[in-house]
């Protein structure tokens, strides 16, 4: 039962939220850059705030947003709840219901019970997790509340979409009793703090109703519209004030949901997205809006007007406290996103959070930022990044960016680059301490993603990058609705160390260019370069990237998903074709593939994949043994964790393979240390990052790297004991591979009781 013991260990492990990580791992980059949600302020200490994102990371601050620490609960956190009595107790709903008893420093699973878990299923393309438990009466928890007078009493609105119900635990979540059925899965739930302790009144708000639970049962009150967000406050009155937003606008109930009236912003119609009030000061609320109109008509010829409005009289009137359209508002002090991408890139807040004890304190999270006001909206400031004097931007710890590589100028070690999704290429001139955008000259339609770059090893300042408007490749979500033939992107060249760029793709069709490889044996004045075009194939240049020609002879796939290239020390080229199918169905034309060329891409021949494998994702070659290949493979959507994934070794150039790592089944990449071919690194979407010192025969998890979705490990050229790890949604991590033992802040189900080694 070794695997079951490993599964159960997930719930014995704890992880720090602000203590030092093993190896002193830290996140580097400019900060921000991706969607953030659920800003939740502690009712005990307004400096303690939690934020979640859609990329498995969660974040906590204890200094009012000046610095944040990422922690990981195996999936996206859907809500946070603070215990109203104990300031150290916090709940988070992610893959299950988690609780911290030490102010976010460590987390343990509350529901489902660890002893009830039979399997952890990871069949999705992103290795998203489903906890399979028996018994599992609550199933999905949509909302949670803690009794204001007794921390042992928890209320959960849970179940399936067709059978939601109210559950109560009176023993701190050890057991749950089903109470009443609910008409629909709720958005939020609150306990009326003024109701008797032995006869609590609960308000449970869903998209179409408010259910009021009293000692006599549940009374359902209809809502006249479909609510998409809702918030409630309890003042001195006998009923809570409930605010809601819908496609029709803002709606307010001053009598606990019995009646509603529409509340309008000045200036006409607007789209409203999020709303939040102060639990103790319900007359004050903030609403996120966009597309502000006039007299019900759009402002023709005027940029989208968006921001936040505030009421101080329970919705009878509103004032704009954040209003932007063509240019930044004077009272909104953003970090690097607005100066780089302009007003509107992050959009108006996706969600808002107001302090229970202070109606002037509000956080807003959007598609790239966390913004804060502590003066009732008079001013707003960015919490995700700060400018360093005489330098660039430094993250505060709120990083929600996908990174593919970190790249080092061979002529200037302090000049480094990170290739990103959504925010393009960033450059550091101070050894990675601060960062600035580095896409000047890149065509606007290519700015979204820089997938990779390569320096000329003999010419100072010369570097090439591959770019695309299409991000997140090779994940299949990107071609569900958009044909690869429509992808935009190509090659850019810089001759000043990446300060400025110019398009350099003559002869290359528009394509999502995902990788570039330089032949070091080619002449400096006529470099040979190879580029993968996702959906096009392989392009080759023999004049330093000035002109390109498609080199697909021998490649049988139609619109080949050319993803990565590798070159052996004997000059043999290898091409990784990504899998087309989303579920990983094997034995079809949608299978991924590997090709080899022995004549500089003039012809390609197929290389057999290991049995059961159809999702190649990365290929590394031993620099001393050109026949020794390491294949990183992505699992199919079968079995518990997926089949056909892991790391495979061939010692004969791909004729025969054997699996050397199966702990993770969604392995993104495998890397050979350039200074020691005995040392390998691997990373993926299940269990962090791994390290081998014996050419892949045994593997050890790298402690301190605590993000679930890892892309690749890149050895630090300045310190053999340290590595950089790029991620899908957590920027770039940097730390020591042999850090001292210590607490982890990711609960890793694949981590067995024997932590010394694993295949």
N, C-alpha and C positions, 0 to 999 in steps of 0.2 A: 504493500500500500504506500510505496514511497511517493507516488504522485499525489495521493490524497494528503499525505503529511505536508507536502510542499504547498498544496492549496490552502491547507489550514494555517500554514505559517504566515500567510498574508495578514491574518487577523491578530497574530502575536507581535508582528513588526510594528514599530512606531516610527514617526518621522518628525524631524524638527521643522519648525516654521520660522525660527530666527536664530537658532544656535548655529555654530560653525559647522559646515559640511566636512566630512572626511575628504582629504585632499585639497581643502580650501577651494572647492569649485565655486566659481562665480559666473554670472551671465554678463557677457560683454555685448556692446552694440549701442545704437542710439536710443533704444527704448521705444515702446509703443508699437504702432504699425499694424495692429489687428483688432478684431472685435472683442470688446470687453463688456461684461454683464454684471448684474446683481451687486451693485455697490451697497454694502450693508454696514452701518455704523453701530458700534457697541453702545447700548444704552447706559453703560457704566463709565466708559472712558471714550470720549469723542475722538481721541487720537488713534484708537484701534478700529481699523476698517478692513473689510474683506472685499475682494473683487474676483470674479471668475472670468474665464474666457472659453472659446469654443475649441481649444486645441489641447485639452486635458490639464492645463495648468490652472492653479488657483493662487491667489496672492494675498498677503496680509501685511499690514503696516501697524506699527505701534507708536509712530511719531507723526501722525497726521498727514501721511502721504509723502513725507520727504524721502523715505526709503521703504522698499517692499521686498518681501521674500517669497519666492515661488515655492509651492509645495504641490504634491500630486496625489490625488485620490483615485487614480486609474481611469478617470473619465471626466467629462464636463460636469461641473457643479451647477445644479439647477436652482438651488437656493441655499442661503445661510440663515440660521436662527440663533440668536443669543438667549441664554437662560436669563430670565428677568431678575433672578435672585443671586446667582453665582456668576461673578464676572469672568471666571476662568472657563466656564462651560459654553461651548459653541457646537452647533450641529451643522452638518453639510450633507445635502443629498446629491450623490453622484451615481456610481454603480450601485450603491446601496446607501443606507443612512449611516453616516459617520459622526462620531462625537470626539471633541477634544475636551479634556478636563484640565488643561494647563494653558489656557489662553492661546491655543493654536500651535503650541510647540509640538504636540504629537496627536495622532488620530487613531481611533480604533472603531471597528465596525460595530454598530448597534443592531442594524437589521439589514439582511437576514442574519440570524444567529450563525456564528462561524461553524458551529457543530452541525448545522442543518445544510450546509453547502455540499452538494454532490459533484458539481462540475463548474468550471469557469470556461464558458464557450467564447471563442474568438474566431468566428467564421467570416466576419466582414472584411472588406478590403483594407480597412484601417485598423484591423485587430481590435475593434471595439468589443467590450466585454459584456457578457450577460452572466449574472450569477444564477445558477440553477440550484434552487434550494427546495427541500421537502422537510416539513411543511412550509408553505409560503402564503399565508392568508392575506397579507397586505399587498403583495405583488409590487405595484408601482406606487410610490408615495408622491403625491402631487403637492401637498401642503402640510406644514407642521406648526404646532404651537405648544408652548410650555406654560403650565399653569403659573400665574403670577404670584401665588402664595405657596406653592409646593413643587419643587423641582423634580420630584419623582413622578409627577403626573404629566404625561405627554398626550397630545391629541394629534392624530394623523388622518388626513383625508387621503384615501388610497383605494387600490383595486384596479380593475380594468375599465376601459372606456364605457363598457356596457353595464358594469356593476360596481360603481363607486360607492364607498361607504365611509362612515366615520368610525375610527378605531380609537380606543383609549388604553394607555398603559399606566398603571399605578405603581410600577416597580422599576422606574428609570429605564424603561424600554426592554426589560427582560421578557415580558409577556404582553400580549395585546388581546383586547376583547372587542369584537365587532359590536357596534352600537346600532345606528340607524343607517338605512340606505340614503344615498344622496342622488339628486336628479341628474347630476353631471359632474365630471371631473373639475375640481375647482382651480381657480387661479391663485387665490390667497385665503388664509384663515386667520382669525383673531379671537382671542379670549377677551371678553369685556372685563376689564379690571375692577369695575364697580359692582359686578354681580357677586352674590354670596359665594363664599368659598366652597360650601357644600352643595351648591346648585348653580354651577357655572352656566353662563350664556355665551355661546359661540356664534360668530358670524362667519359664514363660509360663502365666499363670492366666486361664482363661475361666470362663464361668458354670457349666460342668459338668465341667471337667477342669483338671488341671495338666500341662502338657507340659514335660518335662525334656530339654533339648537338650545332648548331650555329643558327643564326637568320633566316637562310633559311631552317632549318629543321634538320633531323638526317641523318648522313652518317654512314653506317655500314662497318667496316673494319674486315676482317676475320683474325682469329688467327690460325696458322698452327697446333696447338695441343689443347688438352683440359686442360685448366688451372685449378688448384685447389687453388691457392693463387696468389694474385697480389698486387703490390704496385706501386706508381707513385710519382715522384718529379718534381718540376718546378724550373729550374735554370734560368739563364739569356737568354737561347735560346728561339727560337720561338715555340718549341714543348716540351712537357713533355717527360721524360724518364719513360718508363713503364717496370717493371720487373715482370715476371711470372714464376711459377713452375708448372710442370706437371709430369706425369709418365716418360716422355722422358727426363726430366732434367730441366735446367734453360734456359729461353728465355728472350731476351732483345729487346725492341724497343726504338730507339733513336729519332723516328719521330712521336710519339703520336699514335702508333699502325698501321701505314701504312706498315711498314716492320719489320721483326723479324729476329734475328739470335740466334743460340744456343750458350750458354756460358758454358764452361766446367770447373769443378774443377780439380786441379792437382791431379795426382795419379789414374786417371781412372774413372770408372763409380761410381755413388752413387745414392741413393734414396734421393730426396729433398722433404721437407715437407712444409716449410714456408719461406717467403721472405719479407723483409721490407727495405725501403729506407727513407732517410731524405727528407721531403717535400722541404726544401730550399737548400739541398745539394745532388742532385740526382746522382752525381758521386759515392757516397758511398752507399753501400747496404750490408745487412747481409742475409745469407741463412742458414737454418737448414738442416743438411744432416745426413744420416746414411748409413751403409753397403758400406762404401767406398771400391772400388775395385782397381785393377791394370790391366791396358790394357784390360779393359772390363771384367775381370774375378774376381770372388770372391777370397779373400785371404783365402785359405783353411787352416784350423787349427788356424786361428787368430780370436780373439774375434771381435765382431762387432765394427767397428770404426765409431764414431759419434761425432757430435758437431755442430759448427758454423763456416762458412767461411765468409770472408769479401772481397769486392772489393772497390777500390778507384779510378777506372778508367772506370766506367760504364760497368763493366762486362768483360772487355778485359782480366783481370787477377784476380785471387782470392788467398787469403792467409788464411790458417787455423788459426783462433784465439781461437778456442776451439776444441781440438782433444783428444778423450779418447777412450780406448778400454779395455785392461785388467785392468788397474789401473787408478786412478784419475790423471788428468792433473795438473801440478804444478801451473798453473795460474787459476785453477778453485777451488774456496774455498766454498765448500758446507757446509751445516749444518749437520744434523744427518742422512739424507737419504742415501747418498753415504757410510758413514762409517758403517751404519747398513745393507743396502741391496746391496751395491756394485754399480759399474758403470753400467749404463744402465737401472736401475729400473725406473727412471723417464723418460728415453729416451731423445732423442734430442728434442729441443723446438717444441711444437705444433704450437705456433705462436710467432712472433717477433714484437716489436714496437720500432721505432727509433724516437728520438726527432726531431721535425721540425727544431728547432733552433740550434741543436748541434748533429752533425753526430757521435760524440764519445759516445753518451748516448743511450744505447739499453737495453731493457728488453726482456727476453725470458721466456715463460711459458710452462711447460710440464705436465706430468702426476702426478707430486707430488710437484713441486717447482715453485717459481718465482726467476729467476737469473738476475743479473744486471751487466752491465759494464759501467763505466763512462770514460774509457780511450781507447775507440775504440777497445775493445776486448783484450787488454793486460792482464787484469785480470777480472774475473767474481766472484761475491759474492752472496751468498744466502740471500734472503730478507724475507723468510718465518719463520725463527727461529734463535735464537741466544743462544750461550752457556753462562751460568751464572757461574762465578768463584765459585769453590767448590760446584757446583750443577749440575743439568742436563740441559735440553733444555727448553726454554720458547718461546711460540709462539709470533710472532710480530702482530698477528691478521689475518694472512692468513691461515685460517683453512678450509680444504676441506675433512674432515674425517667423517665417519659414526661411531657413538658410540652407544653401547647398555646399558652400565651401568657404574656407578662409585662405587667402592667397598672399604670398609674401614677395615683395620686390627683391630680386636677387642682388640688386645694387644698393638697396637701402632697407635694412632690416626693420627700421621703425615705420616704414610705409607698408601698410597692410590693407587688404580689401576683404569685404564680405559680400558674397553674391546672394541676393535676397529675392524672394517673391513679394509682390505688391509694392515694395518701396525701392526696387532696383538695386543698384550698386552703391555701397558705402565705402569710404576710404578713411583710414587713420594715418596721420603723420607723426604720431607720438607713441608708437609701439602698442596700439590697441587701447589706449586710455580713453580717448575721445574719438568721435566719428562725425563725418560729414557726407552729404550726398555727393556722388561722383558720376553723374550721368550727363554732364554738359555736352551737348552735341549728339546724344543718342536720339534717333527719331522718336517723336512723341508717341507714335503707335507701337513702339517697342519698349516703352519705359517700365512697364509693369514688373518684368522679371529679368534679372541677369542670372543665367543658369551656371555659367562657368567663365573662366578667363585663363589666359596663358601668357607668360612673359617670354620675350626673346632672351635666351640666356647669354647672348653675346653683345646685345645692343641696349645700352642704358635708355630707359624710358619707353621702349617699344613694347606694347602689350595689345592683345586682342581679347574681345569679349563676345559672348553669344547671348542674344537677348530675345525676348518674346513678349507679346501682349498676353499670351496664354500662360497661366501659372499652374502650379501644383502637379505638373507632369512628373511621373507617368501614371498618376492615379486616374482610374477610369471615369471618375465623375466629370472629367474635363471634356470627354468626347461623347457624353450621353446625348447632348442636344446641339453640339457644334461640330460640324465636320472638320476633320484635320486639314482638309484642303483650304479652309478659310483662315487657318492660323497665320498670324503676322509675326515677323521677326527676322533676324539675320545676324550678321557679323559687324562689329565696329572695331576700329583700330585707333590707338592712341600712341603718339610719339613723345608725350610729355609726362609719362608716368601716371596716366589715368586722370589727369586734370581736365582734359578735353578729349572728345571723341569725334570720329567722323565715320559715316556709313561706309562699309567696305565689302559689298556683296554682289558685285557685278557678275552676272551669269547665274546667280542663285535665286531661285524662286522664293517668294515670301514663305517663311516657314517658322515653326517654333524651333529655333536652334538651341539644342540642349547640352551639347558638349563640344569642346574643341581640343585638338591634339596637335602638338608641334613635333615634327621629326627633327631631333637634335642633330642628325647627320647632314641635314640640308644646309646649303650655303646661307650665311646671314643676309646677303643681298637678294636671295631668292628662296625664302623659306617655304618648305612644304608643310601645309596645314590640312587637317581633316576636320570636318564638322558633321555632326549628326543633325539632320532635319527631321523632326518628328512628323511622320506621315509622308516624307519625301525620300529619305534614304541618306546616303553618304555623299558629301561634297568634298572636292579636293582642290587645293590651290597650290601652284608651284611658283607663284610670284609674290609671296608675302601677303596673300589675301586680297590682292587687287582684283583678280578674276577667279571664278570658280566653275567647276564642271561636275555634273552628277556622275557618280561612279557606283552603279547598282548592278553591274553584270554579275549574274549568279544568285542574286537575291530574289527569292521566289514570291515573297509577300507583296500583295497589292497595297499601296500606301504604307510601306513598312514603318513601324513605330521605332525608328532608329533612336536609340537612347544614350548609349555610352560606348566609348572606344577605349581600347587598351593596346599597348605596343610592347612586344617582348624584346629582350636584349638582342635577339637575332634578326630583328626587323619585322617579324610577323605581326600583322594587325589583327585585332579581334573586335568584332562588333556585337553589341548586345541589342537585340530587338525586343521591346517590351511586349508583354501579353496584352491582347486586345480585349479579351472577354472579362467581364466584371466579376463573375462568380468563379472564374478559373476552370471552366469546363475544359477537360483535356482531350487531346486527340482531334482537334479541329483546326481549321485555318486561322483561328484566333490565338493559337498558341504563340508564346514568345519563342525566340530562337537565338542561337549564337552562330556567327559566321567568322571565317578566317580568310585572310588574304596574305599570300606569300609574294605578291608582286606589286606592292604599294597601291592597293585598291583597284588595280586593273581588273581583277577577277576575284570573286568571293566564292567560298565553298562552305557548306553547312558543317557545323560541329555538333555531334550528337549531345543532347541533354541527358542528365541522369534519368533513370527510370522514374516515372511519376512526376517529373518536374516540367512545368511549362511556363513558369514565371521568373526567368532570369532577371536580375536587377542590377547586379554589379559583378565585375570580373577583375581580379588582381593576379599579377604574374610575378613569380619569384624572379628578381633581377639577376640571380646567379644561375637559375635553372629555367630556361625559356619553355620547357615542356611542363613545368609545374604550375598549374592553374588553380585558383581558388574562386569558386562561384558562389555568390550570394543569391539566394532564391526566395521568392515570395510564395506563400502558401496558397493553395486552392481553398475554396469555401466548402470544404468537407471535413469530417472528423470534428474533434473538440477544438483544437487550436488550428486546424487547417492541415492539409496534407501537402507533401511535395515542397516544403520550405526548409530553410536552414542554410548550412554551408557545406559545399561539396568540394572534394579535392580530386584533381586528375594529375597524374605524374607522367602522362604520355600524350600531352597536347590535346586532351579532350576525347580520346578514344574510349577511355574507361574512367568511371567516377566512383567515389565512395563518400558517404556522408561523414563529416567530422564534427558537425555541430547541429544539434536538433532541439536544444532547449528553447530557442525562439524559432518560430516558423515563418515570421515575416521579417526576414533579414534584408535590410536596405542596401548595405554595402559591406565589403571586406577590404581591408587595407593592409599592405605589407609595409613595415617600418623601413624607410629608405636607408637607414644606417645599420640595420641588422635584420636580415631576411628571416631569422628565426622568430621574430616578433610580429604577431598579427593582431589586428583589431577588428571588431565587428560590432554592428549596431543595427537596431530595428525598431519595430513598433510594439514590442511586447514587454521586454524586460531590460531596458536601458542599454548599456554598452559593455563589451566584453574584451578580454585581453588574453593572448596566448604567447608563451615564451618558447614553445617547442614545435613551431611550424603547424599549429592547429590541432595537436593531439589532445591537449587539455586546455580548458578555458576557465577564466576567473572573471566574475563580474567586477567592473570598475566601481569602487565605492564612492559615494559622494555625487555621482551624476544621477540625478533623480527625476529625469523627465521621461515620460513614457514613449513618446514618438521621436526616436533618434534617426538621423540621416546617416552621417558618416563620422568616423574618428580620424582626425588629422594630427599626426605627431607635431609637437612644438619644435621647430627647428632650432630654437634657442635653449631648450632644456629637455633632455632625453627622458626625464621623469614626468613630463607634463604633456597633455594632449588638449586639443580643441575638439569639441563635438558639436556638429551642426544638427539642427533639429527641424521637425515639422511643427512650427508654432511656438518655439521657445528660444529663438535666436541662437547664439553660439555660447557654449559653455567652455570654461577653461579651468583646468586643475590638474592635480597630480594623480597618476594611475595607482600609486602605492601609498595612498593616504592611510593614516592610522584608523583603526576600527572606531566606529562611532555610530550614532543614530542615523537612520536613513529617513528621508521624507517622501519616499514612494514605497507603497506596499506592493511587493513584487511576487505574484503567485508562482512564477517559475523559479524562484529562489528556494532551493532545497535546503533541508536541515544540514546537509553536508555542504558547506560553502567553500570548501577548498578548491574544488575543481568540478568540472562537468563537461560532458559532451553534449 
